[in-house]
Amino acid sequence: MERRRKGALAIALLATLAGAGIWYVRAYRRAPASASVETTGTVEGIETNIASKIPGRLRTVRFREGDRVKTGDLLAELEGADLQAALGQARSAQATARAALAAGRERIAAAAAQVTVASADVESARASVAGARARLAQAERDLRRDRELFGSGLLTKASLEVTETAGQTRASERDAAVSAVAAAAARREAARKALDEAKSQVKTLEARIAEARDAEALAQARLADTRILSPVDAVVEYRALEPGEVVGPGQSILTLIDPTHLWVRIDLEQRFLGGIRGGQAAQIALEGAPEHTFPAEVMDIGQEGAFAVERDVTRGRQDIKTFRTRLRLLGGQGVLKPGMTVLVTIPAAR
């Protein structure tokens, strides 16, 4: 009895293993290269997210889902009163700096003229010093001579006093000429200092003008950024924000899609990979109207697989991988729209 029971258990185990093997082969075997693919897909296209470059509050959003837009159309606009004020301030600062710059350049011209005059005064005073020294030297020689004559009794006391007075006068003239040179040199130094200060002020004002010009350019650019234009001919797929809402830099306002360049995306099971090639013909049909078909062709097949858990777990095949595959639409423009679910048939390759 024990031997019979063990034999029955062994037979039951073998039957179970055989059934599991058959199920595995049927579930995971590679589809033959001649197998057709029938699945569902989603119509997609080239999406363009329209976002703001600057933060602000939306004044207008001019288009809604389904509207067609052209390149250069004004899609949305931000409030720009503060930016307009900043632009006005930058322009005012630039005008003020320019006026001050003009006055500074006039001061430079005046200071340069003063330097020229003072330099000429210095040279004239130096020439006067040279003449005064020459006249003083002659007076000193005359005084020595008259003193010798007076000592010899050949000159009167009155004549000697005249010569002495003339010598003192010449000495005073020399001292005055030396003082005039010092005064002229001081005036020239003051003029040169004023000229340097005027030049420094002009450089500062030129820097302020450059800063004001940059501020104006920045304010103009930011003000221009309040007007958000369409970069392409497209259709509005999604409108994310409404007028009055605050938008941040890079935050999407609208999503556009090019209706002239659509494709269908499918998740191709790995068992079909051997029979699918780029350029292979396919057919697209609308759900609920399978009699209306549109031609397509395989555009590309993804190189990295993903687990199709969500779809295949209900079939008991949790480890089946799929590859993102795109099919180029060769017809159906105006009928097929982004986001549509469609039926896809890829006939077996011949």
C-alpha positions as CSV (number, residue, x, y, z in Angstrom):
1,M,0.0,0.0,0.0
2,E,2.8,2.4,0.9
3,R,4.6,1.7,-2.3
4,R,1.4,2.3,-4.4
5,R,0.8,5.6,-2.5
6,K,4.3,6.9,-3.3
7,G,3.9,5.9,-6.9
8,A,0.7,7.8,-7.2
9,L,2.3,10.9,-5.6
10,A,5.2,10.7,-8.1
11,I,2.9,10.5,-11.0
12,A,0.9,13.5,-9.8
13,L,4.1,15.5,-9.3
14,L,5.3,14.7,-12.8
15,A,1.9,15.7,-14.2
16,T,2.0,19.0,-12.4
17,L,5.5,19.8,-13.6
18,A,4.5,18.9,-17.2
19,G,1.5,21.2,-17.0
20,A,3.6,24.0,-15.7
21,G,6.1,23.5,-18.4
22,I,3.5,23.6,-21.1
23,W,2.0,26.8,-19.6
24,Y,5.4,28.5,-19.4
25,V,6.2,27.6,-23.1
26,R,2.8,28.9,-24.2
27,A,3.1,32.1,-22.1
28,Y,6.7,33.0,-22.8
29,R,7.7,31.5,-26.1
30,R,8.9,33.9,-28.7
31,A,6.4,34.9,-31.4
32,P,7.3,33.6,-34.8
33,A,8.8,36.2,-37.2
34,S,5.7,35.9,-39.3
35,A,3.3,36.8,-36.5
36,S,1.2,40.0,-36.9
37,V,1.0,42.5,-34.1
38,E,-2.4,43.8,-33.0
39,T,-2.5,46.2,-30.1
40,T,-3.6,49.6,-29.0
41,G,-1.6,52.8,-29.1
42,T,-1.7,56.5,-28.3
43,V,-1.4,59.3,-30.8
44,E,1.4,61.7,-29.8
45,G,3.3,64.6,-31.3
46,I,6.0,67.2,-30.8
47,E,5.0,69.1,-27.7
48,T,6.2,72.6,-26.9
49,N,5.8,73.9,-23.4
50,I,5.2,77.7,-23.3
51,A,6.6,79.1,-20.1
52,S,7.5,82.6,-18.8
53,K,11.2,83.6,-18.4
54,I,10.3,85.9,-15.5
55,P,8.0,85.8,-12.5
56,G,4.8,87.8,-12.5
57,R,1.1,87.8,-12.7
58,L,-0.7,86.8,-15.8
59,R,-2.7,89.7,-17.4
60,T,-4.0,87.7,-20.4
61,V,-4.0,84.1,-21.8
62,R,-5.3,84.5,-25.3
63,F,-5.9,80.9,-26.4
64,R,-7.6,77.7,-25.2
65,E,-7.4,74.0,-25.9
66,G,-7.9,73.3,-29.6
67,D,-7.1,76.8,-30.8
68,R,-4.6,77.0,-33.6
69,V,-1.7,79.5,-33.2
70,K,0.9,80.7,-35.6
71,T,4.6,81.6,-35.1
72,G,4.8,85.0,-33.5
73,D,1.2,85.1,-32.1
74,L,0.9,86.7,-28.7
75,L,-0.1,83.7,-26.4
76,A,0.0,85.4,-23.0
77,E,1.0,88.6,-21.3
78,L,2.2,89.4,-17.8
79,E,1.5,92.5,-15.9
80,G,4.4,94.9,-16.4
81,A,3.7,98.1,-14.5
82,D,6.7,97.6,-12.1
83,L,8.9,96.8,-15.0
84,Q,7.7,99.9,-16.9
85,A,8.6,101.9,-13.8
86,A,12.0,100.4,-13.6
87,L,12.6,101.2,-17.3
88,G,11.6,104.9,-16.6
89,Q,13.9,105.1,-13.6
90,A,16.8,103.7,-15.7
91,R,16.2,106.2,-18.4
92,S,15.9,109.1,-15.9
93,A,19.1,108.0,-14.2
94,Q,20.8,107.9,-17.6
95,A,19.6,111.4,-18.5
96,T,20.7,112.8,-15.1
97,A,24.2,111.2,-15.5
98,R,24.5,112.5,-19.0
99,A,23.7,116.1,-17.9
100,A,26.3,115.8,-15.1
101,L,28.8,114.3,-17.6
102,A,28.4,117.4,-19.8
103,A,29.0,119.7,-16.8
104,G,32.0,117.6,-15.8
105,R,33.5,117.9,-19.3
106,E,33.0,121.6,-19.1
107,R,34.9,121.6,-15.8
108,I,37.7,119.7,-17.4
109,A,38.0,122.3,-20.2
110,A,38.0,125.1,-17.6
111,A,40.5,123.4,-15.4
112,A,42.8,122.7,-18.4
113,A,42.6,126.4,-19.4
114,Q,43.5,127.4,-15.9
115,V,46.5,125.0,-15.9
116,T,47.6,126.6,-19.2
117,V,47.3,130.1,-17.8
118,A,49.1,129.2,-14.6
119,S,51.9,127.5,-16.4
120,A,52.4,130.6,-18.6
121,D,52.4,132.7,-15.4
122,V,55.1,130.5,-13.9
123,E,57.3,130.9,-17.0
124,S,56.7,134.7,-17.0
125,A,57.5,134.9,-13.3
126,R,60.6,132.9,-13.7
127,A,61.7,135.2,-16.5
128,S,61.0,138.2,-14.2
129,V,63.2,136.5,-11.5
130,A,66.0,136.1,-14.0
131,G,65.8,139.8,-14.9
132,A,65.5,140.9,-11.3
133,R,68.6,138.9,-10.4
134,A,70.6,140.4,-13.3
135,R,69.6,143.9,-12.2
136,L,70.4,143.1,-8.6
137,A,73.8,141.8,-9.6
138,Q,74.5,145.1,-11.5
139,A,73.3,147.1,-8.5
140,E,75.7,145.2,-6.2
141,R,78.6,145.9,-8.6
142,D,77.7,149.6,-8.7
143,L,77.5,149.7,-4.9
144,R,80.9,148.2,-4.5
145,R,82.4,150.7,-7.1
146,D,80.7,153.7,-5.4
147,R,81.9,152.6,-2.0
148,E,85.5,152.5,-3.3
149,L,85.1,156.0,-4.9
150,F,83.5,157.3,-1.7
151,G,86.5,155.9,0.3
152,S,88.9,157.7,-2.0
153,G,87.0,160.9,-1.7
154,L,85.9,160.9,-5.3
155,L,82.2,160.4,-4.5
156,T,79.9,162.3,-2.3
157,K,77.9,160.8,0.5
158,A,74.6,161.7,-1.2
159,S,75.7,159.8,-4.4
160,L,76.6,156.7,-2.4
161,E,73.2,156.7,-0.7
162,V,71.5,156.9,-4.1
163,T,73.4,153.8,-5.2
164,E,72.6,152.0,-1.9
165,T,68.9,152.8,-2.3
166,A,69.0,151.5,-5.9
167,G,70.6,148.2,-4.7
168,Q,67.9,147.7,-2.0
169,T,65.2,148.4,-4.7
170,R,66.7,145.7,-6.9
171,A,66.8,143.2,-4.0
172,S,63.1,143.9,-3.3
173,E,62.3,143.4,-7.0
174,R,64.1,140.1,-7.0
175,D,62.2,138.9,-3.9
176,A,58.9,140.0,-5.4
177,A,59.7,138.0,-8.6
178,V,60.6,134.9,-6.6
179,S,57.3,135.2,-4.7
180,A,55.4,135.6,-8.0
181,V,57.0,132.4,-9.2
182,A,55.8,130.6,-6.0
183,A,52.3,132.0,-6.3
184,A,52.0,131.1,-10.0
185,A,53.3,127.6,-9.3
186,A,50.7,127.2,-6.5
187,R,47.9,128.4,-8.9
188,R,49.2,125.9,-11.5
189,E,49.2,123.1,-8.9
190,A,45.6,124.0,-7.8
191,A,44.5,124.0,-11.4
192,R,46.1,120.6,-12.0
193,K,44.4,119.2,-9.0
194,A,41.0,120.6,-10.2
195,L,41.7,119.1,-13.6
196,D,42.4,115.6,-12.1
197,E,39.3,115.8,-9.9
198,A,37.2,116.8,-12.9
199,K,38.6,113.9,-14.9
200,S,37.9,111.5,-12.0
201,Q,34.3,112.8,-11.8
202,V,33.9,112.3,-15.5
203,K,35.1,108.7,-15.3
204,T,32.6,108.1,-12.4
205,L,29.8,109.7,-14.4
206,E,30.7,107.6,-17.5
207,A,30.5,104.5,-15.3
208,R,27.1,105.6,-14.0
209,I,25.9,106.1,-17.6
210,A,27.1,102.6,-18.5
211,E,25.2,101.2,-15.5
212,A,22.1,103.2,-16.3
213,R,22.3,102.0,-19.9
214,D,22.6,98.3,-18.7
215,A,19.7,98.8,-16.4
216,E,17.7,100.3,-19.2
217,A,18.6,97.3,-21.5
218,L,17.7,94.9,-18.7
219,A,14.4,96.6,-18.0
220,Q,13.5,96.6,-21.7
221,A,14.4,92.9,-22.0
222,R,12.3,92.0,-18.9
223,L,9.4,94.2,-20.2
224,A,9.7,92.3,-23.6
225,D,9.6,89.0,-21.7
226,T,6.1,90.0,-20.4
227,R,4.9,89.3,-23.9
228,I,5.0,85.5,-24.5
229,L,4.9,84.7,-28.2
230,S,4.4,81.4,-30.0
231,P,7.7,79.9,-31.4
232,V,5.8,77.5,-33.8
233,D,2.7,76.9,-35.8
234,A,0.7,74.5,-33.6
235,V,-2.5,73.7,-31.7
236,V,-3.0,74.4,-28.0
237,E,-3.1,71.0,-26.3
238,Y,-3.4,72.1,-22.7
239,R,-3.9,75.4,-20.9
240,A,-2.4,75.3,-17.4
241,L,-3.0,78.8,-16.0
242,E,-5.6,81.5,-16.1
243,P,-5.3,85.3,-16.0
244,G,-4.6,86.7,-12.5
245,E,-2.6,83.7,-11.5
246,V,1.1,84.1,-10.5
247,V,3.6,82.3,-12.7
248,G,7.2,81.5,-11.9
249,P,10.1,81.3,-14.3
250,G,9.9,78.1,-16.3
251,Q,6.4,77.3,-15.2
252,S,4.2,76.0,-18.1
253,I,1.3,78.2,-19.2
254,L,0.3,76.4,-22.4
255,T,1.3,73.2,-24.1
256,L,1.4,73.3,-27.8
257,I,1.5,70.4,-30.2
258,D,2.4,70.2,-33.9
259,P,-0.6,68.5,-35.6
260,T,1.4,68.0,-38.8
261,H,3.9,65.7,-37.2
262,L,2.1,63.0,-35.3
263,W,3.0,59.4,-34.5
264,V,1.4,56.5,-32.6
265,R,3.2,55.1,-29.6
266,I,2.8,51.4,-28.7
267,D,4.4,49.2,-26.1
268,L,5.8,46.3,-28.2
269,E,6.2,43.0,-26.4
270,Q,9.6,41.6,-26.6
271,R,8.4,38.4,-28.3
272,F,7.5,40.4,-31.4
273,L,10.9,42.2,-31.8
274,G,12.3,39.6,-34.2
275,G,9.5,40.3,-36.7
276,I,9.4,44.1,-36.7
277,R,11.7,46.4,-38.6
278,G,11.9,50.1,-39.2
279,G,9.9,51.2,-42.2
280,Q,7.5,48.2,-41.9
281,A,4.0,49.0,-43.0
282,A,1.2,49.3,-40.4
283,Q,-2.4,50.3,-40.1
284,I,-4.1,52.6,-37.7
285,A,-7.9,52.5,-36.9
286,L,-10.1,54.5,-34.6
287,E,-11.6,52.7,-31.6
288,G,-15.3,52.3,-32.3
289,A,-14.8,52.7,-36.0
290,P,-12.3,50.0,-37.0
291,E,-13.5,50.3,-40.7
292,H,-11.7,53.7,-41.0
293,T,-8.0,52.9,-41.3
294,F,-5.0,55.1,-41.9
295,P,-1.6,54.0,-43.2
296,A,1.5,54.2,-41.0
297,E,5.0,52.7,-40.8
298,V,7.3,51.7,-38.0
299,M,9.4,54.8,-37.1
300,D,11.7,53.5,-34.4
301,I,11.9,50.9,-31.7
302,G,13.2,51.7,-28.2
303,Q,16.5,50.1,-27.2
304,E,15.6,49.7,-23.5
305,G,12.8,47.5,-22.3
306,A,10.4,48.1,-19.4
307,F,8.3,45.8,-17.4
308,A,4.7,45.7,-18.5
309,V,3.4,45.0,-15.0
310,E,0.3,47.1,-15.1
311,R,-1.1,45.6,-18.3
312,D,0.1,42.0,-18.0
313,V,-0.2,41.3,-14.3
314,T,-3.9,40.4,-14.9
315,R,-2.7,37.8,-17.4
316,G,-0.3,36.3,-14.9
317,R,2.8,37.4,-16.8
318,Q,4.5,39.9,-14.5
319,D,7.9,39.7,-16.1
320,I,7.0,40.4,-19.7
321,K,9.0,43.4,-21.1
322,T,7.8,45.9,-23.7
323,F,9.7,48.3,-25.9
324,R,8.5,51.8,-26.7
325,T,7.8,51.8,-30.4
326,R,6.7,54.7,-32.6
327,L,4.8,54.5,-35.9
328,R,4.8,57.4,-38.3
329,L,1.4,58.4,-39.5
330,L,1.1,58.6,-43.3
331,G,-2.5,59.8,-43.3
332,G,-5.3,60.8,-40.9
333,Q,-4.2,64.4,-40.5
334,G,-7.2,66.3,-39.2
335,V,-8.9,63.2,-37.9
336,L,-6.3,61.7,-35.6
337,K,-5.6,64.0,-32.6
338,P,-3.0,63.8,-29.8
339,G,-4.1,61.7,-26.9
340,M,-6.4,59.5,-29.0
341,T,-6.4,55.8,-28.3
342,V,-6.2,53.9,-31.6
343,L,-6.0,50.3,-32.8
344,V,-2.7,49.3,-34.3
345,T,-2.1,46.4,-36.7
346,I,1.4,45.6,-38.0
347,P,1.0,42.9,-40.6
348,A,3.4,40.0,-40.6
349,A,6.6,40.8,-42.6
350,R,6.7,38.9,-45.9
